[in-house]
């Protein structure tokens, strides 16, 4: 018979031996998932005796985490921009860096009535967060993955904004959206193929590679968006893009003839992260 605190300590020790980062945090989340409790309850109920069935379920999730599977996929959810999002290995895990992109767009939009196109919605974290924060926007969110679109639609309903987001399966590299929009926003696959192997294994081994890289130099989607801007962006429209920390100059060069008022904003780590521009 083991208490909750004993199982927590054993879990942390096990994950540390497997060189898993944030071993205690991962262990706490696994316990809360299996036991359906809050993290604080682990310490309030520290002397609770766990059943063999509960311990077995905890052990199964710990084994997954020991192989460096992201904790977000194991528990099936993540917080982004103060909202809860369901995730699985069909979608990229929402990251705090992308919150900068959302915050920038939200500040710009305010209470304006605008139509927005998101290219590559994934989990829907950008579209859902924008719709939640800006009550007068309508969003078309595209993705090439049917499985990603299912997750995104579920997240839109979960956060009460499903009626203002239309999810569309589209390969933006091969086709063009039918309408013109006030805002184009995207966090495209921008990691260069040559650096994929250098990524942390819990990223490269588990997250969908098509959401990470264009299998080329990381700039394919920026070039494509620039190419079709006249067909998809209104005369006074704006573009909001997430970029890699070392891509600012390359992305600027792509858009310097089509956009004006170009700005590059930094993330919480002081890296270049958000590109903004307006149609000339």
Buried (B, 14 or more C-beta within 10 A) or exposed (E): EBBBBBBBBBBBEBBEEEEBEEBEBBBBBBBBBBBEBEEEBBEEEEEBEBEEEBBEBBBEBBEBBBEBBBBBBBBEBBEBBEBEBBBBBBBBBBBEBBBBBBBBBBEBBEEEEBBBBBBBBBBBBBBBBBBBBBEEBBBBBBBBBEEBBBBBBBBBBBBEBBEBBBBBEBEBEEEEBEEBBBBBBBBBBBBBBEEBEEBEEBBBEBBBBBBBBBBEBBBBBBBBBBEBBEEBBBEEBBBBBBBBEEBBEBBBEBBEEBBEEBEBBEBEEEBBBBBBBBBE
